[in-house]
Amino acid sequence: MIRRQGAPPVRRAIVSGSTFEERIGYARAVVDGDRVHVSGTTGFDYASMTISDDVVEQAEQCLHNIGAALAEAGCTFADVVRVRYLLPAREDFEPCWPVLRRTFGRVRPAATMAVCGLADERMRIEIEVDARRGTVGAGPGSALRIETVAGDAMVEEWRHVHNVIVPPAAMTPDEARERVGRNRLANAYLGDVLVGCSTVRPPGGEERVATVIARTLPAYRGRGIGTALYEEGLAHARVLGAGAVETVVLAANADGLRFAGARGFVEKERYVLDGEHDEWVDLRLAARSA
């Protein structure tokens, strides 16, 4: 679990629980105003301090760890402006490209790859990023904010977006309030304008499956808002310990299906709920990404 160390509000440190941070004396990330600097991050699972032998799995875990730090800093992978890849063996880099492309393909940060020795012989890749908060989807005078739903006013805003995007599953105020009690709901704003929402259902079952759903109002699509909502929700699901991630899309929502497919989700099943006629599609993330 990511936790905060005491620091002035303009500059603060974020630690992840890695024993390396404590023993060496550094933070997983430092928030300095609107800039976020994430330390070189390896493929250790910080909860158990174990690491896979596979370089691709290490890359996925690196991005998981970085995503959690970015979420704690109040931003997402969509805010990343610079990434550096460090590997002891240059031939290990290309197998990681699909994982890296899923995370950064739309963001296109500046990037550098260097071949060098790492601190532990088990480490096969290390990734470092710099981000700038509030840049995604922003117009003049407006910055994207993603805030956890709290209070009736925000619940009603979340319900509004949900009902616009999925009218066959339109909720009453009481139904929306009930969702707050069992899921993590968030709203997205450009300045003070409501532009989207998200849902994260906590992991459950033997596979620890979490559900991440991002919704953007039609007038604000194509500006990176859905990507920011999705990445922020995915990072939260990973922090909760998700072993697998799924999403659900109304079959008639072609934009939603394309969005999910572009992020590595594959169709799992289609179904119609009892007493209804609208078709839904359950999709699962084909391979773990951050």
Helices and strands as residue ranges (DSSP letters): E 3-4, E 11-15, H 19-20, I 21-25, E 29-32, E 35-42, E 44-45, E 50-51, H 55-73, G 77-79, E 80-87, G 90-92, H 93-104, E 110-115, E 126-132, E 144-148, H 152-165, G 167-169, H 173-182, E 184-190, E 193-204, E 209-216, G 218-220, H 225-239, E 244-250, H 254-262, E 265-272, E 279-285
